[in-house]
Amino acid sequence: MALLPVVGINLGNSYASIAVFTKEDVAECIANQDGERQIACAIAFHGEEIYIGNQAKPHLVKNSKNTVVGFRNLLGLKYDQLPPSVTNLVPHPDDPSLPAYKVDILQPAPKPISVRSAVNTPQGSAYQSPAQSNVATPLSEPIPATRYLTPLEATSIFLKYLTQSAEEFIGAPLTAAVITVPPFFSPTQRSALLQAARDASIPVLQLFEEAGAASVTTTSPTWSSIPISADRTQLLIDIGHSSTTISLLSLRSGLVHSLGNSTHSFGGSTVDSLLLKHFSSEFTKKTRIPLDPTSPADGRSTTKLLLALAHTKRTISASPSAASLSVESLKDGLDFTSTINRLRFDLLARPFYSSISSAILDLLSSTSPPTDPTSVDEIVYVGGTASLPGLDEHILTSCGFREDIDSPFARGVVVGGGVGDPTTVLARGCALQATLLSDIPTDTEEGRQLLTAFAESSEHAEEQLKQRQAIVTAKTIGLVFPRSFDAVAAPNGDAANGNGDAIGVVEVGVDELTKSAGGIYVPLLTKETPLPARRSVEFVLTMPSVNPDAEAMMVLMEIWEVTEAIKVEKRKPPKEIYTDDEDADTVKDGEGKKDTDEVDEDDEEDEIEVKHPVIEKNALIGVLEVPIKLKPVRKEADVKSKKKSKKESKPLPTPSATIEVRAVRDAKGGLVVEAGQVVQGKSMDEGGSGKVVLQVAST
């Protein structure tokens, strides 16, 4: 089976990647002609040759004047709109309002005049040479010239190079493509990116925002090999070279709703600056030759160090062992070699890590209502710098997330081309989106209108976003069962608490959630769910207080609109007291023999915070009574124990039943809740017990 001629392109300001849909129905990043999956966004002109991608990076040292980088972020900007840090562009001679890169090139020499051209020239012609010759005109030298390249033209050249790599891999011309676009791009910049793609003959179906591309990847079936709830709150950390975007997303059965986002001016270049300072100081100590990364006089040496640092950072990300750095002729003809381990690296990068964690906490507190870190279910990382294990460790410890929070680092799928590799998330999401859009039929009016809508959203995203704000639930709708029941998630049912765990067999009055609910609480339709929505949940009710001889009963369930919150409880940590014997074990909480004379009351540790999820009941929507058929557990137990002695007899099993509850809520707020018993694997629609329905009209 041939590969689909569709491609997803993650176009960053420093690196890009390409993904295709493979024969195994999996989106994967592919390598270019040089075997690189992370392709540098760089173009170098040297004589008559043009070098693109990773081949162009070394030219930053020996041919920096004619090497073009960082062109994506300049798309659609006028010359007077350029950031102050951009100093290598000039006004275009044909249109001074446009910025342009000025590069020196060699134009191919004119073709020599052949012998036949002179022989075939008619006699007396004005173009005839005065003296004909049987020798061809000698080949002339290439002509030096100056070329002015706008950011749009540079982007088009680079995109053409990417698509050529994809077409060589697929073996056919592209028919569809989806390209990422950063959230801070204005409509003018989006139009410029689309124009660059058109100039490169790329059939773009959509410009996809980076958060959307990541969401498509993380909601695909291949994202996690372990069960993961379809309803979860996700924190997306996208670290680029010069900026970082943090997004808080509500994922609800494949639908994504943004709860907030923020963009900051620090990124991978911040880590580079910290490492440059460290290695420059080390070089100066070893050689007694001053090296200042901020000095223009040391610009060549600084560029050499930066190019070598890329390999060092990749090694730190992929291996716990020390990473080496080697630069030939760094300054004054002296070579430089050094190593750095992960601990030292993390200490140097700590200011950057702290900036990320502070930005996360600011975003969580800025949502309405503020989001507690323990409410975040998943962290997703995007970008090469986000592959650093030390960053993940710092975020988990400093932001107060749960210990069981899901992330690619926790699943061990970051390195080695795993599904959680931060450098491939966006391109794979674009490839999946391109595959979905290419399946839309173009021979129907409805299909053409749908594709047109996606294309228009690429260029006018802000206007359409204001017009098409998603309607989402403001509060959670949940079920509350009396305290006489316990509830446990059924093996084939959705996890009611959203984490794949049992809803719980809890001791009444111990669990804080049960206390606040006044019974066993099961969330049914969580807040921030886009409407219309449909949810179904199965769970097992165990009824320890029911008569073992009962064959039927009614189960009462209350349907509430609730507000979820976090209760903070302060506790003293367990005391650790050591005996005089150095080999003695640690004694905790007064157990065993201890030397109390060495315990200082002033040394008592501060109280620690323990957080518990709780709910506040806002409005009772209704009550359902579900008829339940029970097996007489006493009779069944008597049959099994007839041949056994009294010593071998076991306690009677607790009566239980599997309940299925479905909820449908329309865009206007109307709600329909159906509940019934699942009998022998058959749902309430397939022959289970009687179904009861609660219907609430929209307001």
ROFIMAR-666751 format. One record per residue (C-alpha): x negated, y, z. Coordinates in Angstrom, 2 decimals. Each point is the difference from the previous one (the first is absolute). Layout:
<nodes>
       px       py       pz
        X        Y        Z
...
</nodes>
This chain:
<nodes>
       px       py       pz
     0.00     0.00     0.00
    -1.39     3.38    -1.02
    -0.44     2.76     2.54
     2.56     2.77     0.08
    -1.39     3.09    -1.77
     0.79     2.24     2.99
    -2.46     1.61     2.37
    -0.10     1.88     3.29
    -2.60     2.75     0.38
    -1.09     1.53     3.27
    -1.65     3.26    -1.05
    -1.87     1.52     2.92
    -2.21     3.05     0.08
    -3.15    -2.10     0.54
     0.93    -3.57    -0.94
     2.62    -1.75    -2.08
     1.20    -3.57    -0.37
     2.10    -2.01    -2.45
     2.43    -2.83     0.77
     1.90    -2.38    -2.24
     2.66    -2.64     0.55
    -1.68    -3.41    -0.28
     1.34    -3.34    -1.20
     0.54    -0.98     3.63
     2.50     2.89     0.34
    -2.41     1.87     2.26
    -1.25     3.56    -0.45
    -3.80     0.07     0.13
    -2.68     2.60    -0.61
    -2.26    -0.74    -2.95
    -3.61     0.92    -0.68
    -1.19     2.29    -2.77
    -2.73    -0.80    -2.51
    -2.63     0.49     2.71
     1.67    -2.41     2.42
     1.19     2.79     2.32
     3.48    -0.01     1.53
    -0.52     3.39     1.62
    -0.82     2.26    -2.93
    -1.65     3.34     0.69
     1.89     3.00    -1.43
    -3.05     1.42    -1.73
    -0.98     0.94    -3.57
    -3.59     0.76    -1.04
    -1.22     1.45    -3.30
    -3.57    -0.81    -0.99
    -1.05     0.83    -3.51
     2.43    -1.67    -2.37
     1.15    -2.51     2.63
     2.93     0.17     2.43
    -0.16    -2.03     3.21
     3.23    -0.65     1.90
     0.64    -1.54     3.40
    -2.72    -1.47     2.19
    -2.58     0.41    -2.79
     0.46     3.77     0.28
    -0.72     0.22     3.75
    -3.84    -0.20    -0.28
     0.12     2.99    -2.34
     0.98     2.14     3.00
    -3.68    -0.18     0.97
    -1.80     0.53    -3.30
     2.72     1.62    -2.12
     2.38     1.68     2.44
     0.67     2.98    -2.28
     1.61    -2.27    -2.59
     1.81    -2.34     2.42
     3.69     0.60     0.67
     1.65    -1.17     3.26
     3.02     0.98     2.10
     2.14     0.95    -2.98
     3.31    -1.57     1.14
     0.72     2.51     2.75
    -0.63     2.88    -2.43
     2.71    -1.07    -2.44
     2.50     2.76    -0.77
    -1.93     2.71     1.87
    -0.95     3.36    -1.46
    -3.52     1.30     0.37
     1.00     2.44     2.73
     1.72    -2.85     1.91
    -3.14    -2.11     0.42
    -1.05    -0.77     3.59
    -3.01     2.01     1.23
    -2.03    -3.22     0.30
     0.20    -0.57    -3.77
    -2.83     1.96    -1.59
    -0.98    -2.07    -3.04
     2.78     1.18    -2.33
     0.13     3.04    -2.28
     2.81     1.77    -1.88
     0.77    -1.70    -3.30
    -1.21     2.19    -2.90
     3.26    -0.52    -1.93
     2.24     0.65     3.02
    -1.71     1.66     2.99
     2.92    -0.95     2.27
    -0.95    -3.68    -0.31
    -2.93    -1.49     1.94
    -2.47    -2.12    -1.92
    -3.14    -2.05     0.52
    -2.89     1.28    -2.10
    -2.17    -2.88    -1.23
    -2.88    -0.23    -2.44
     0.31    -2.68    -2.65
    -1.59    -1.04    -3.27
     2.25    -0.05    -3.03
    -0.70    -2.73    -2.55
    -2.16     1.13    -2.88
     1.72     0.65    -3.36
    -0.03    -2.91    -2.40
    -2.81     0.25    -2.56
     0.82     0.66    -3.65
    -0.40    -3.20    -1.98
    -1.79    -0.36    -3.31
     3.27    -0.70    -1.83
     1.50     3.31     1.09
    -2.69     1.89    -1.88
     0.14    -2.24    -3.05
     3.77     0.20    -0.27
     0.16     3.79     0.30
     1.18     1.38    -3.40
    -2.49     2.03    -1.98
     0.51     3.71     0.42
     1.96    -0.44     3.21
    -0.35     2.71     2.64
    -0.71    -2.75     2.55
    -2.84    -1.54    -2.01
    -3.47     0.21     1.50
    -2.50     1.95    -2.03
    -2.37    -2.92     0.08
     1.54    -3.47     0.15
    -1.81    -2.70     1.96
     0.30    -3.77     0.12
    -0.85     0.02     3.76
     2.76     0.31     2.64
     0.00     2.95     2.38
    -1.94    -0.92     3.19
     2.01    -0.67     3.18
     0.17     3.14     2.10
    -0.18     0.17     3.79
     3.14     0.15     2.25
     1.18     3.52     0.60
     0.03     1.35     3.59
     3.39     1.40     0.92
     2.06     1.13     2.97
     3.33    -1.62     0.78
     2.70     1.40     2.25
     2.06    -2.72     1.66
     3.19     0.83     1.93
     1.09    -2.20     2.93
     2.90    -1.19    -2.17
    -2.38    -1.11    -2.76
    -2.30    -1.69     2.52
     2.94    -1.87     1.53
     1.18    -1.11    -3.44
    -3.46    -1.35    -0.88
    -0.19    -1.90     3.27
     3.54    -1.44    -0.30
    -0.78    -1.17    -3.53
    -3.02    -1.83     1.36
     2.14    -1.72     2.66
     2.63    -1.15    -2.48
    -2.66    -1.41    -2.32
    -1.22    -2.19     2.87
     3.57    -1.14     0.67
     0.74    -0.75    -3.66
    -3.19    -2.05    -0.31
     1.03    -2.03     3.05
     3.62    -0.47    -1.13
    -0.81    -0.51    -3.67
     2.76     2.27    -1.28
     0.85     3.72    -0.17
     1.76     1.41     3.05
     3.76     0.46    -0.12
     0.56     1.47     3.47
    -1.98     1.63     2.78
     0.63     1.56     3.40
    -2.54     2.47     1.43
    -0.34     1.22     3.58
     0.42     3.67     0.83
    -0.98     1.62     3.33
     2.82     1.52     2.06
    -1.51     3.50    -0.08
     0.12     0.29    -3.82
     2.23     2.83    -1.21
     2.37    -0.42    -2.99
    -2.60     1.74    -2.17
    -2.67    -2.46     1.06
     2.33    -2.93    -0.59
     0.71     1.28    -3.51
    -3.74     0.31    -0.63
    -0.57    -3.60     1.12
     2.76    -1.22    -2.30
    -1.49     1.98    -2.89
    -3.43    -1.51     0.65
     1.56    -3.48    -0.11
     1.80     0.82    -3.27
    -3.25     1.27    -1.52
    -1.53    -3.36     0.94
     2.92    -1.80    -1.75
     1.22    -1.56     3.25
     3.74    -0.89     0.11
     0.70     1.33     3.51
     3.32    -1.11     1.48
    -0.43     1.80     3.31
    -2.35     2.05     2.12
     0.23    -1.80     3.32
    -0.71     1.73     3.31
    -2.71    -1.77     1.95
     2.24    -0.78     2.98
     2.54    -1.58    -2.35
    -2.65    -2.14    -1.69
    -1.21    -1.23     3.38
     3.57    -0.81     1.05
     0.58    -2.12    -3.11
    -3.12    -2.01     0.83
     0.86    -0.44     3.67
     3.57    -1.11    -0.70
    -1.01    -2.58    -2.63
     0.20    -3.73     0.90
    -3.78    -0.39    -0.22
    -0.80     2.72     2.54
     0.00    -2.23     3.07
    -0.38    -3.75     0.39
     1.74     0.16     3.39
     3.67     0.93     0.51
     0.42     3.74     0.26
     3.20     1.88     0.66
     1.62     1.71    -2.99
     1.08     2.81     2.35
    -3.06     1.67     1.47
    -1.68     3.36     0.57
    -3.25     0.36    -1.90
    -2.89     2.41     0.46
    -1.89     0.58    -3.25
    -3.52     1.44     0.28
    -1.35     1.06    -3.42
    -3.60     1.22     0.23
    -1.37     1.54    -3.17
    -3.38     1.56    -0.62
     0.99     3.56     0.87
     3.39    -0.34     1.72
     2.06    -2.34     2.17
     3.76    -0.50    -0.21
     1.87    -1.67     2.85
     3.59    -1.12    -0.56
     2.57    -1.50     2.36
     2.41    -2.18    -1.96
     3.20    -1.83     0.85
     0.14    -3.30    -1.92
     3.46    -1.52    -0.11
     0.36    -3.16    -2.12
    -2.15     1.38    -2.81
     1.37     3.56     0.17
    -2.42     2.65     1.20
     0.89     3.23     1.77
    -2.64     2.55     0.99
     0.14     1.13     3.62
    -2.87     2.46    -0.38
    -3.43     0.54    -1.52
    -2.99     2.29     0.32
    -3.08     0.71    -2.11
    -3.35     1.02     1.47
    -3.24     1.35    -1.46
    -2.27    -2.74     1.35
    -0.76    -3.27    -1.72
    -2.80    -2.28    -1.09
    -2.25     3.00    -0.68
     0.18     0.81     3.73
    -1.57    -3.36     0.82
    -2.60     0.57    -2.71
    -0.97     3.34     1.57
    -0.44    -1.61     3.43
    -2.16    -2.78    -1.44
    -2.01     2.46    -2.12
    -0.90     1.96     3.09
    -1.11    -3.18     1.80
    -2.17    -1.42    -2.79
    -1.47     3.40    -0.89
    -1.16     0.40     3.59
    -1.43    -3.52    -0.03
    -1.90     0.72    -3.23
    -1.42     3.19     1.51
    -1.12    -1.87     3.14
    -1.71    -2.72    -2.02
    -1.73     2.21    -2.58
    -0.14     3.42     1.71
     1.43     1.41    -3.23
     3.11     2.14     0.60
     3.14    -1.10    -1.81
     3.09     2.21     0.32
     3.21    -1.35    -1.63
     1.50     3.51     0.01
    -2.91     1.61    -1.84
     0.29     0.42    -3.80
    -3.73    -0.66    -0.23
     0.61    -3.54     1.28
     3.02    -0.59    -2.23
    -1.70    -2.72    -2.06
    -1.09    -1.92     3.10
     3.45     0.40     1.55
     1.64    -1.44    -3.11
    -2.32    -3.00     0.11
     0.96    -0.63     3.62
     3.70     0.31    -0.79
    -0.22    -2.57    -2.79
    -1.79    -2.43     2.33
     2.52     0.56     2.80
     2.81    -1.47    -2.11
    -1.66    -3.43     0.18
    -0.70     0.41     3.72
     3.64     0.74     0.81
     1.21    -2.98    -2.03
    -2.41    -2.28     1.88
     1.18     1.30     3.39
     3.61    -0.62    -1.06
    -0.61    -3.54    -1.19
    -2.48    -1.39     2.51
    -0.66     0.27     3.76
    -3.74    -0.05    -0.65
    -2.16     3.08    -0.45
     0.08     1.84    -3.32
    -3.09     1.21    -1.80
    -0.64     3.24    -1.85
    -2.78     0.37    -2.52
    -0.85     3.02    -2.16
    -2.94     0.12    -2.37
    -1.93     3.28    -0.03
     2.43     1.80     2.27
    -2.18     3.12     0.33
    -3.55     0.93    -0.93
    -0.46    -3.46    -1.50
     0.62    -1.80     3.30
     2.33    -2.99     0.14
     2.46    -0.40     2.86
     1.34    -3.21     1.51
     2.20    -0.35     3.08
     2.67    -2.15     1.60
     3.09     0.70     2.06
     2.19    -2.41     1.96
     3.74     0.25     0.43
    -0.17     1.34     3.56
    -2.29     2.87    -0.99
     2.10     0.68    -3.08
     3.19     0.25     2.07
    -1.68     2.36     2.47
    -1.02     2.30    -2.85
     3.46    -0.16    -1.57
     1.82     0.54     3.31
     0.90     3.67    -0.76
     1.69    -1.14    -3.21
     1.80    -2.83     1.78
     1.23     2.46     2.63
     1.33     2.33    -2.69
     2.02    -2.86    -1.49
     1.47    -1.08     3.35
     0.89     3.60     0.90
     1.74     0.43    -3.35
     1.98    -3.21     0.61
     1.18     1.12     3.42
     0.94     3.43    -1.38
     2.08    -1.62    -2.74
     1.79    -2.34     2.42
     0.87     2.89     2.31
     1.23     2.17    -2.89
     2.80    -2.35    -1.08
     3.55     0.61     1.18
     0.35    -1.57     2.48
    -3.70    -0.59     0.85
    -1.21    -3.51    -0.79
    -1.65    -1.97     2.77
    -3.12    -1.88    -1.18
     1.46    -3.26     1.32
     2.85     0.39    -2.53
    -2.41    -0.38    -2.92
     0.01    -3.59    -1.27
    -2.69     0.09    -2.69
    -3.07     1.98    -1.05
    -1.10     0.02    -3.64
    -3.34     1.40    -1.16
    -0.78     1.44    -3.43
    -3.39     1.10    -1.36
    -3.57    -1.24     0.22
    -0.77     1.89     3.21
     3.08    -1.59     1.60
    -1.77    -3.38    -0.27
    -2.21     0.83     2.99
     0.84    -2.37     2.90
    -1.09     2.59     2.55
     2.71     2.37    -1.20
     2.71    -2.60     0.60
    -1.37    -0.79     3.48
    -0.10     3.68     0.94
     3.55     0.66    -1.21
     1.42    -2.96     1.92
    -1.66     0.98     3.27
     0.50     3.76    -0.15
     3.54     0.29    -1.39
     1.79    -2.37     2.37
     1.36    -2.49    -2.53
     1.20    -3.44     1.07
    -2.57    -2.75     0.23
     2.02    -2.15    -2.40
     0.33     2.71    -2.68
    -0.44    -1.41    -3.49
    -2.81     1.18    -2.28
    -2.25    -1.45    -2.72
    -2.86    -0.06     2.53
     2.10    -2.06     2.42
     0.78    -2.49    -2.78
    -3.60    -0.06    -1.24
     0.85     0.88    -3.62
    -2.05     3.18    -0.46
    -3.32    -1.27    -1.36
    -0.68    -2.46    -2.76
     2.69     1.29    -2.33
     2.81    -0.87     2.42
     3.55     1.21    -0.46
    -0.61     2.67     2.63
    -3.07     1.47    -1.70
     0.52     3.78     0.34
    -1.74     0.67    -3.32
     2.56    -2.00    -2.01
     3.33     0.76     1.71
     1.03     2.94    -2.21
    -0.97    -1.48    -3.37
     1.81    -3.25     0.78
     3.12     1.91     1.01
    -0.08     1.89    -3.29
    -0.37    -3.26    -1.94
     3.03    -1.48     1.79
     2.02     3.15    -0.71
    -1.05    -0.01    -3.67
     1.11    -3.62    -0.31
     3.40     0.80     1.51
     0.54     3.02    -2.25
    -1.11    -1.86    -3.13
     2.75    -2.56     0.64
     2.69     2.69    -0.37
     1.66    -0.53    -3.40
    -0.42     2.86    -2.45
     2.75    -1.16    -2.37
     2.77     1.19     2.33
     1.01     3.54     0.88
    -0.13    -0.80     3.71
    -3.56    -1.32    -0.29
    -1.19     3.03    -1.93
     1.57     2.36     2.53
    -1.67    -1.86     2.85
    -3.44     0.19    -1.61
     0.55     3.68    -0.76
     0.84     0.61     3.65
    -3.27    -1.60     1.11
    -1.95     2.01    -2.57
     1.63     3.28     1.05
    -0.64    -0.74     3.66
    -3.70    -0.12    -0.82
    -0.07     3.63    -1.08
     2.66     1.56     2.21
    -0.27    -2.04     3.19
     0.53     2.89     2.43
     3.19     1.26    -1.64
     1.49    -3.47    -0.32
    -0.96    -0.85     3.58
     2.02     2.94     1.27
     2.99    -1.01    -2.12
    -0.16    -3.71     0.87
    -0.64    -0.11     3.71
     0.67    -3.52     1.24
     2.87    -0.50     2.44
    -1.35    -1.96     2.97
     1.41    -1.19     3.30
    -0.77     2.33     2.88
     0.44    -2.61     2.74
    -0.25    -3.75     0.37
     3.07    -2.22     0.07
    -0.51    -2.95     2.32
     1.78    -2.88     1.70
     0.26    -0.40     3.76
     0.94    -3.37     1.55
     1.09    -0.52     3.60
    -2.68    -1.00     2.50
     1.33    -3.55     0.13
    -1.66    -0.69    -3.37
    -3.55    -0.19    -1.22
    -0.91     0.53    -3.66
    -2.81    -1.51    -2.03
    -0.77     0.57    -3.68
     1.13    -2.90    -2.14
    -2.73    -1.75    -2.04
     1.52     1.12    -3.30
     1.23     3.38     1.18
    -1.53     3.45    -0.09
    -1.86     0.94     3.14
     2.35     2.25     1.84
    -2.70     1.97     1.73
    -1.80     0.64    -3.28
    -3.23    -1.72     0.95
     0.73    -3.62    -0.84
     0.19    -0.93     3.68
     2.85    -1.50     1.93
     2.58     2.51     1.11
    -0.70    -1.52     3.36
     1.09    -2.37     2.68
    -0.30     2.48     2.82
     0.77     0.13     3.65
     2.89     2.36     0.50
    -1.10     3.23     1.66
    -3.72    -0.45    -0.77
    -0.23     1.13    -3.61
     0.25     3.80    -0.32
     1.78    -0.23    -3.34
     2.63    -2.29     1.51
     0.41     2.37     2.92
     0.60     3.01    -2.22
     2.39    -1.91    -2.27
     1.98    -1.64     2.78
    -0.46    -3.34    -1.70
    -1.95    -1.69    -2.77
    -0.69     2.57    -2.74
    -0.38    -0.89    -3.70
    -0.69     2.81    -2.53
     2.12    -0.44    -3.12
    -0.45     3.08    -2.20
    -3.03     2.03     1.06
    -0.34     3.76    -0.25
    -1.56     1.63    -3.08
     1.61    -2.63    -2.26
     0.95     1.42    -3.44
     3.70    -0.37    -0.79
     1.80    -1.97    -1.27
    -1.48    -2.92     1.90
     0.80    -3.63     0.81
    -1.57    -2.04     2.78
     0.41    -3.58     1.19
    -1.42    -1.57     3.14
     0.21    -3.46     1.54
    -0.77    -0.80     3.61
     0.60    -2.71     2.56
     2.11     0.69     3.08
    -0.75    -2.15     3.02
     2.71    -0.03     2.66
    -1.30    -1.43     3.30
     3.15     0.93     1.96
     2.44    -1.77    -2.34
     1.72    -3.24     1.10
    -1.95    -2.94    -1.51
     3.31    -1.67    -0.92
     1.27     3.03    -1.98
     0.78    -0.58    -3.69
     0.87     3.58    -0.97
    -0.28     3.53     1.29
     0.05     3.65    -1.06
    -3.20     2.04    -0.17
     0.37     3.71     0.62
    -2.35     2.39    -1.79
     0.00     3.77     0.21
    -1.10     2.12    -2.96
    -1.75     3.18     1.08
    -1.64     3.00    -1.58
    -3.17     0.43     2.03
    -3.08     2.17     0.31
    -3.24    -1.92     0.39
    -2.61     1.37     2.37
    -3.10    -0.94     1.96
    -0.06    -0.16     3.80
    -3.38     0.72     1.54
    -0.85    -1.74     3.26
    -3.15     0.71     1.95
    -1.70    -2.92     1.71
    -3.16    -0.47     1.97
    -2.46    -2.31    -1.75
    -1.03    -3.25     1.74
    -2.81     0.52     2.49
    -3.31    -1.67    -0.70
    -2.11    -0.55     3.13
    -3.31    -1.83    -0.02
    -1.51    -2.03     2.85
    -3.58     0.26     1.24
    -0.88    -3.11    -1.96
    -1.15     1.08    -3.46
     1.18    -3.28    -1.45
     3.46     0.24     1.56
     2.99     0.42    -2.23
     1.95     3.23    -0.11
     2.76     0.14     2.62
     3.27     1.60    -1.09
     3.00     1.23     1.95
    -1.15    -1.32     3.37
    -0.60    -3.59    -1.09
    -2.88    -1.83     1.68
    -2.75     1.34     2.24
    -1.21     3.56    -0.55
    -2.21     2.60     1.62
     2.34     2.86     0.79
    -2.78     2.21     1.35
    -1.19     0.70    -3.53
     3.41     1.12    -1.24
     0.29     3.77    -0.16
     3.48     1.42    -0.14
    -1.31     2.89    -2.13
    -1.08    -2.53    -2.63
     3.55    -1.13    -0.70
     0.80     0.12    -3.68
     2.60     2.34    -1.43
     3.45    -1.29    -0.72
     0.57    -1.44    -3.44
     3.03     0.60    -2.17
     2.17    -2.93    -1.05
     2.57     0.69    -2.69
     3.30    -1.85    -0.38
     2.52     0.33    -2.85
     3.43     1.08     1.26
     3.24     1.26    -1.54
     2.57     2.61     0.86
     3.56    -0.90    -0.92
     1.58     2.89    -1.91
     3.34    -1.25    -1.33
     1.92    -3.27     0.12
     0.98    -0.83    -3.57
     2.06    -3.08     0.79
     0.22    -3.43     1.57
     0.12    -3.40    -1.71
     1.08    -3.33     1.49
    -1.57    -2.87    -1.90
     1.53    -3.50     0.35
    -2.70    -2.56     0.78
     0.21    -3.79    -0.28
    -2.17    -1.82     2.53
    -1.19    -3.56     0.34
     0.91    -1.44     3.43
    -3.55    -0.31     1.22
     0.98    -2.19     3.00
     1.60    -2.68    -2.19
    -2.92     0.06    -2.42
    -2.48    -0.29     2.85
     1.95    -2.89     1.56
    -0.15    -1.98    -3.25
    -3.75     0.44    -0.26
    -0.65    -0.91     3.63
     2.15    -3.15     0.27
    -3.01    -2.26    -0.42
    -2.22     2.09     2.26
    -0.34    -0.16     3.78
     0.80     2.94     2.21
    -3.69     0.73     0.37
    -0.30     0.45    -3.76
     3.03     2.25    -0.36
    -0.64     3.58    -1.13
     1.79     3.26     0.81
     2.95     0.85    -2.22
    -0.91     2.13    -3.02
     1.25     3.59    -0.04
     2.91     0.66    -2.39
    -1.06     2.07    -3.00
     1.33     1.25    -3.33
    -1.44     1.69    -3.09
     1.68     3.30    -0.84
    -0.14     1.87    -3.30
     0.77     3.71    -0.13
     0.17     2.08    -3.17
     0.31     3.78    -0.24
     0.70     2.16    -3.05
    -0.13     3.79     0.18
     0.85     2.21    -2.98
    -1.48     3.37    -0.89
     2.89     1.83     1.68
    -0.53    -1.76     3.32
     2.69    -2.67    -0.24
    -0.89    -3.18     1.85
     1.13    -3.62    -0.31
    -1.31    -2.61     2.45
     0.70    -3.72    -0.44
    -0.91    -2.66     2.54
     0.40    -3.76     0.21
    -1.61    -3.25     1.05
    -2.41    -1.96    -2.16
     0.97    -3.69     0.21
    -2.32    -2.70    -1.32
    -1.92     2.51    -2.10
     3.14     1.39    -1.64
     0.59     3.73     0.27
     3.33     1.48     0.98
     0.85     0.27    -3.71
    -0.96    -3.62    -0.73
     2.10    -1.81     2.51
    -1.22     1.22     3.36
     2.33     1.06     2.75
     2.55     2.74    -0.39
    -1.31     3.37    -1.12
     0.94     3.24     1.78
    -0.29     3.42    -1.62
    -0.33     3.52     1.37
     0.55     2.85    -2.44
    -0.67     3.66     0.78
     1.04     2.64    -2.51
    -2.47     2.68    -1.08
     0.20     3.35     1.69
</nodes>
